[in-house]
């Protein structure tokens, strides 16, 4: 599973690069891991455990050369909701189950399917998650007391409003110091880990001047142990599995999406190519293992992965080193982490939310005022005011409905009318309102599926005494037919054959042809009625009309047919010229 190709040409210089990038990313990951854990409703050390275990395993077994894994902001609303409803122990089991699902997805080679999730859906729920993360830190930023956290966004906003009278100015000052260092660092010293520097500055100032006046990690959650927790395998029962199946599936889907998005970003920055299925397997292995040591679900972290590449990483070893660095810092400095003010953690998550919000892309799609704008807006609203699961489900359904509608509109069935300037008989005999009474030629363009079936039915000729006896469908531009389209075609064949007529098809592509053969419609139409070129079909159609009295083709009607086709009555040679008013396309020559 650990691909040798990712270490091809590895040398001492590569190791030096991995050491530098691993140390930098490891230092950055510590405050983020704790912050994400606290925001997810669990103790801060669980975020560190996740960073160590999952971070190492994702780099070893994943499909991206530079991916850095660990707890991420995207998981915060989901994990908080699960922890609130099911408890921490069940959250661990749900994470393990999600890991199993991810491994199965990778083994079944479903990695490519994640790429088909519409962009408006991903931007909508990402922006919604950003809003939830940002607003969730307002209480810590302001130092509000006696706050209760709720699953509902509206309830949390009401809670903040009810406790505004408990604002702590020392907490605000601590948060502002951290935020200022973060913003200035990103602008003037982008290579410096601003989150860590801001956290250290705010913690030192709070300890010196605001001691006892701001809430710290230690006062809220107790001391952080300087060791990994002992190995613990959760109790698995069928009842617990059924209870947690839906939360586990949501974790797996979100983890897959975030990881593969991060891998794509890494590819763009480094010029490498990731293996989607192997990446899912690596993510699955990490999420199975992390809960055994108390870790919460993890995924690919876009910001840390980008930092890893910018810092000069040469191989997946940088991700392993980043996990080892976090472990060493845990052993040596864990007791000092208890002094970190919660107010100093809030700006870090607010900046994370701001960076992940996709605000420019969000506003761009919204301004288009198209169906994609509707999908985006509804997904966003449901993420914020309902939950992520419902948001993604509704967003995908809307996207599919809009796709079907668009494809149905793309489908075109148009009748080919003669060009009077090219015929050998008087133009008065063949006009737009008086074309060939025996042969109908139709251009069919676009997929013939359930979303376009109504257009096909409405365009085909109806019954009656003047009904055309030979219908020729030019299907060279029909790439796909489903069973609904096949059923419509079968209905046309049945109606024609009952009236003694026939259907001819020219230029049919491989997929439609294979489906017609599987359903038996190919045999009903007749193998001889399928033509590679339209000209061949027209010649055969004219022969049928010329020699078949049962069709009742009168001499005048035959002259109209020959005019329509450009048939030389003496030689019997056919040169077809016609036009399609719907698209204004000229069709000429031997087709």
N, C-alpha and C positions, 0 to 999 in steps of 0.2 A: 504493500500500500504506500510505503514511503518511497516516492519515485526517485530513482537515481539521476534522472535527467535534470532534476532541479538543483543538483550539486555538481553538474558537469563543469569541469575546468576549475573546480574549487581549489584555492591555495591560501597561503598565509595572509596575503593582502585581503582576500575575501573574508577571512576570519576576523581580521582587524576591523573591517567595515561592519560586520555583523555585531561585533562586541560594542562598537560605538552606538549604532542604531538601537541595539537591544537595551542598552543602559538608558538611553534617552527616552525610549518608549516606555520602559519599565517605570521610570520616575514619573512620567506623565500619567500612567495608568493607576497609580495608587490613589490619588485624590478622587479620580473619576470612579474607580471601583467602589469606594466607600460612599460617595455621593449617590450613585445609582442604587446601591443597596438600601440606603436610608429612604430614598424616594420611593422604592418598591415596597416599603413597609417591613423590612427586615433589618437585622443588626448590621452595622457597617463592615464588620470583619467577614461577613458572608460574601460581600463583594470582592474582598481581597482573595479569599479562597477560590472564588470563581476565576479571577484573573490568573492565578497561579496554575490551577489544574487545567481549566479549559484552554487557557492561552497556550500552554505547552502542547497539548494534544491536538488542537486545531492546526498549529504550525507543522506538527509531525505527520498528521494523517490527512490534512486537507488538500484541495486541488489547486490552491493558489500559492504562488511562490512567495508572496510578500504579505499575505493576510495576517492581521493581528486580531485575535479573538478575545472575548471577555464580555462582561456585562455592558449593556448599551442602553441609551435613552429610549429607544423604540420599544423596549420591553416594559418600561416603567408602568404604564397604565394597566397592562395585562397582568403583570406579576402582582401589583398592588391589589387589583380586584380579586385575584385568586387567593392571595394571602388573607385578605379580609373575609372572604366567603368560606374558604376551606381550611385555612390555617397553614403554618409554615411546613409542617411535616407532609401535608398533602401537596404543597407547592413543590417540594423536592421530588415526590413521586411523579407528579405531572411533568416535571422537567425530564426525568428518566424516560417516561413514556414518549415524550416528544423526541428524545434522542433516538429511540427505537424507530419511530416513524420516519425520521430523517435518514437513518441508515437504510431502511426499506426503500425509500424514495430514490436514494442513490443507486442501490442494487438494481432497482427496476428501471434505471436510466430515465428518471422523470425530471432531471435537472433542467432540461431544455424547456419544459412546460412552464416553469416559473417565469421565463422571459416573455411569455404571452400575456401576462397580466397587464392590462392597459395602463398607460402612463398616468392618465387622470385619476385612476384609483389609487396608485401608489403615492402620487403627490398629495391627493386629498387626505389620506389617512396619516401620511407623514406630517403634514401641516397641522392636522388635528392633534396628533401626539405632541408636537412642539408646543401647542397652546396649553395642553394639559400639564406638561412638564413646567413650563414657565409660570403659569398661575399657581401651580402646586408649591412653588418656592416663595411666594409672596409672604406667607406667614412667618417663615424662618428669616427672611430678609428684614421684616419689620419687627421681629422679636415678639410676636403675639403669644400670649399665654393661654393655657387651658383650652387649646385648640383640639377639636376632634376631627379626624380625617374620615371622609366619606367616599364611597365609590362614585357618586354622582357629582358631576362638574358644578351643577347649579347649587347643590347642597354645600359644597366646599366654598363657593363664592358667598353664600349666605353666612357661613361660619366665619369667614374673614370679616364680613360686614358687622357681625354681632360682636366681634372682639377687637375692633379698631381702637377702642378706648385703652387697650393694654399695650399700645405701641411702646417699644423700648428703644430710646434714642441711641443707647450704646450699641445695640445690635445693628441699627441702621448704619452707624458710623463704621462698625467693623465690616459690614457688607460692602459699603462704599469703598473702603480701602482696598479690599480684595478685587472688587470690580474695576477700580481705577488701574491697579497693577495689571490686571488681565488685559484690558483694552489697550493700554499704553504698550504693553509687551507685544501684543499681536501687531501693533502698528509699527513700532520702532525696533523691536528685537524678536522677529518671528521665530527664530531658532531657539529661543529661550523658552523652557516649559512654563508658560505664564500661569497656568492653573496652580502648579506647585509653588511658584514664587509668591503669587498672590495669597495663597493659603498660609504660607510661612509668615509673610509680613503681617497679615491680619491676626494670626494666632499670637505672634510675639507682642504686637501692640496691645491686643486684648488682655494678654497675661500680665503685662506691665502696668496698664492704666485702667482696665475694666475688670479686673479680677473679681469673680463672684457676681458680676452684673450682667453677664451674658450666658446663655445656655450653651454648654459644650457637649461633645460626644460622650464624655465620661459621665456628666450629670444626667444625660438623657438615656444612655444605653449601657453605662458601666464601662469598666476598663476593657481594652482590646487585648486578648491573649496573644502572646508572641510565639505561638506554635500552631500548626495545622490541627484541626480536630481529629479525633480518632476515626478510623474507618467505621462507617455505620451503614448497614444495608437495611433499607426501609421494609416494613411489613407490607407484603403485597397480598391482597385478597381480591376476589372477583368483584365484590361490591365496590371496593375502592377504585378498581380499574374502570368499571362502568361509570362511576361518579365523576372521574377525572378525564374521561376520554375526550370530551369536547374541549376543555381547557388545554389538554395536551396537544390536540390537533391545531388549535389556534397558535400555541407557542411554536410548534413545528413549522407551520406555514409562514409565520412572521419571521422566524429564524432563517428559513430558507430564502425568503425574499431579501432580507437585509444582508445575508451573507453573500448571495450572488450579486447583489448590487455593489457591495463593497469590492468583490472580486473583479467586477467589470471596471470599476474606478481604478483599481490597482493595475489592470491590464492597460488602460489608457495612459497611465502615468509612467509605466515601466516598459511598455512595448512587449510584455510577455502575454501568454494566453493561459487562462485557467481551465481546469477540467471541472465542469459543473457537477457531474455525478460524484466524482471523488470528493469535491468540496462538501457536498451534502453528507457523505459518509463520515468525513472528518468532523463535521459539526455534530453529527449524531453520536459518534464515539465520545466527544468531549462532553456532550450533555448527558450521556449515560454515566460518565465517570464523576463529573463535578458534584452532583448531589450526594455521592457516597462520602464526600468530605465536607458536606454542608454548603456546597456552592449552589447558586441560583442559575437559571438558564442563561446561556451565553450565545453570542452570534458574532459575525464579523463586524468589526468596528471601523467605519470608514475613516474617521479622523485619525485614529491611531495607525491605521494601515497607511494612510497618506504620509504621516510623519515618519513612519518606518522607511518608506521609499525615499523621501526627501533627505533622510539622515544617512543614506548611502547603503542600505541593506543589500546584501549580495545573494542571500538564500533564506530558506525557512528557518535556519538556525537563529536568525535574529529574533524571531518570535519565541523560540525556546529560551533564549538568553533573557528576553524581557520577562518571562515568567519566573526564571531563577532569580533575577534582580528583585522582583517584588517579594519573593520568598525570603531573601536575605534581609531586606529592609524590614519585613514583618518580624523576623527573629531579633533584629538589633534595635529597632526604634518603635515597636508597637506601643509600649507604655506612654510614649510622648504623644501619640495620636489622640489619646483621651482628652487632651487639652484643646483640641481644635474646636472653635465655636461653630455651631450650626449655621449662624449667620454668614460665616465665611464660606460655607459650602454652597449656599443658595446662589450667589452670582455665578459660580462655576456651571451649575445646571442651567441657569438662565441663558448663559452664553451658548451652551450646548444646544438648547432649544432654539435659539435665534439662528444658529448656524445650520441646523437640520430642517428648518422650516420651509425651505424651497420657496421663499416668498416671491422672488422674481418670476419663477416659472408659474407659480400659483396665480399671480396677477396677470401674467401674459395669457394663460389659458382662460381665465375668467373674462378678460376683455374681448376674446374672440366671439363670445355669445353664440356658441355652437352647442351641439349635443354633448361634446366633451366638457364644456363649461358646466353643464347641468350635472354630469356624472361627478366631476370634481367637487362641486359645491355641496351636493347631497352627501357624498362620502365624507367630506370634511365635517359637515354639521352632525352627522350620525356618530362620527368618531368622538366628537366633543360632548354631545348631549345624550348619546345612547351608549354604545360600546363599540370597540374595534371590530368585533366579530360581525355584528349586524352591519356595520359600515361597509366592510369588504364584501359581504354577501350581496347587499343591495347594490353596491357600486358595480360589481361584476354582472349582476343580472341586467342592470340598466345599460351597461356597456354592450352586452350581448344583443339586447333588444335594438339598440341604436345601430349596431353593426349589421344586423339582419335587415333593418330598414334601409340602410345605405346600399347594401348589396342588391336589395330588391329594386332600388331606384337606378342602379347601374345597369341592370338587366334591360335589354332592348330587343323588342321583336318588331320588325318593320317590313312592310310589304314592298317588294321591288316592282316599281312601275316602269313602263317602257319609255324609251326616248324616241319620240316621233321623228326626230331629224335623221335617225339612223335606219329607218325601215324602208321597205320596198313598195309599200302600198300607201294609200292616202292617210294623212294624219288624222282625218276625221273619224277613221275607223278605230283608232287606238288612242285614247286620251286618258287623263287621270281618273275620269269618272266612268270610262268604258274600256277597261283593259280585258285581258284574255279571259273568256268565260269558262275555260276548261282547265287551265294550269294556274296555280297560285304559287309564287316563289316568295319565300320569307327569309330575311336575314335574322338569325337569332344570335345575340351577343351577350356575353356575361354568364355567370353560373345559373343553371336552371335548378333552383332549390326551393324549399318551402316558402322562403321570403319573397320569391319572384314568381310563384306559381300563378297568382291572380293576374299578373300582366300577360303571361303566356296565354291563359284561358281567354282573356278579354280581346286579344289580338287575333287569335285564330278565327277563321270564318265559321259562321253558324250554319244551320240547316236551311232547307228550303229548296224549291225547284231549280234555282239558279246556282246552286252550290257547285263550287269547282270540284272536279272529279280527281284531279291529281294535285297533291300538295308537295312541293319541294322545299325542304328546310335546309338552308345553308348554315351548318353548325361548326364551321371552322374556328369560331371565336367563343365556343362554349367549353371552358376548361373543366367544368364539374357539373355532374347531375346527382341529385340525391333521390331517394325513393319517392318523395312527393313529386319531383319533376318527372320521374319515370312514369308515375301514375297518370299525370296529366298527358304525357305523350301517348300512353297506352289508351287513354280515353279518346284521343284524336284518331288513333289507328282504328279502334273499334268502330267509331262513327263513320269513318271513311269506307271501311270494308263492308259495313252493312249497307251502304249506298252504292256498292260496286266500284268504289274508287280505290286509290292507293296512295301510300305515303312514300316519298323518296327523300333520302338524306345524303347530303354531300359534305365532304371535308370533316367528318366527325373525329374528335380526338380520342386518345387511348382510354382515359378514365370513363367517359360516357359510354364508349363502345363496350368496355368490359362489364359495366353495370347492366347494360341492355342484354348482354349475353347471359349473365347470371340470372336475371329475372325471367328470361325466356322471351322478352319482347323482340329481341333481335330476330328470332326464328319466326315470330308472328308477322313482323314486317317483311321478312324475306331477305336472305343474304344478297340477292341480286339487286335489291333496292338501295344498297349503300354504294356511294360513288366517291371517288377521290376528288374529282373535279365537277363543278356545276354544269359545264358544257356537255359532258357525257350524259348527265341526268336529263338535261333538256332534250337532247336528241332522242333518248329512249322514250321520254314522255310524249313527244310529238309523234313518234311511231305508233305508240299505243293509241293515241287519239285518231290518227289517220286511218288505222286499220281496224278500229273497234267500233262497229255500228251500235253496239249496246250502250255506248256512251252518248249516242245521239248527237254527235258533232256535225252540225250542218256546214255547208260549204262556206257560208259567210263567217261562221264561227272559226272554221279552220284558217280562213284568210287572216282573221284577227290574231290567231295563235301564231301563224307564220310571221305576221308583222311584228308581233311581240318578240319573237326569237330572232328575227333577222334571217329566217330560213329561205334559202333559194329553192323555189319549188321544183326547178329543173334538176339541180344537182343534189338537193337534199342536205346541203352543207349548212351547218349552224354557226353563226357568229352572234353572240348575245350582247346586246347593249341595253342597259336599264339604269334607273336612278332610284335612290332611296331618299325621299323627301325628309325623313326624320333626321338624317345626319348630313344630307346634302352631298353624299358620296357618289361619284360616277363609277359605274361598273362596266367595263368594256373588254372586248377581246374574248379569247377562249378561256373560260374559267375552270 
